[in-house]
């Protein structure tokens, strides 16, 4: 009888240990799967004066999505952004046939993991800011959903979106949103709710 009890106890111990091992294996598998899939959305933005950054920060605060700031190797100064001066940097770059804006980092880390990309930028002469255009040209948007947003005093977003759409292949573009420089976090949250975020 003692032998039977000892054998039963040994079998019970083995089963308990095996059960614990199975549980650990499942948890590890789930962690690996989560890492492999990654986050589904990212907020990518360029901000010359801070207005677009404020909107991007509001989106991140409302959604907890990661963000990536586009930064040119040579930042734009106030003098560079003088549209009224034909000799200013922006006037020359926009008049040039070839887009020649170099970025400090062209592609966000783990870019392939993101299914949805919020793209934010200021409007420059009715079009997208050139650093944003450079970013879109240099990256693969195939299979991604793009949600554009911009900051502008008066210009609409449509023309800038058309420019960026031409640079992407097999991307799905959602309707964009223009924000004024003084847009509130509540306005941003209201827009996100409208589009289901």
Secondary structure, 3 states (H helix, E strand, C coil): CHHHHHHHHHHHHHHHHHHHHHHHHHHHHHHHHHHHHCCCEEEEECCCCCHHHHHHHHHHHHHCCEEEECCECCCCCCCCCCCCCCCCHHHHHHHCCCCCCCECCCCCCCHHHCCEEEEEEEEECCEECHHHHHHHHHCCCCCCEEEEEEECCCCCCHHHHHHHHHCCCCCEEEEEEEECCCCCHHHHHHHHHHCCC
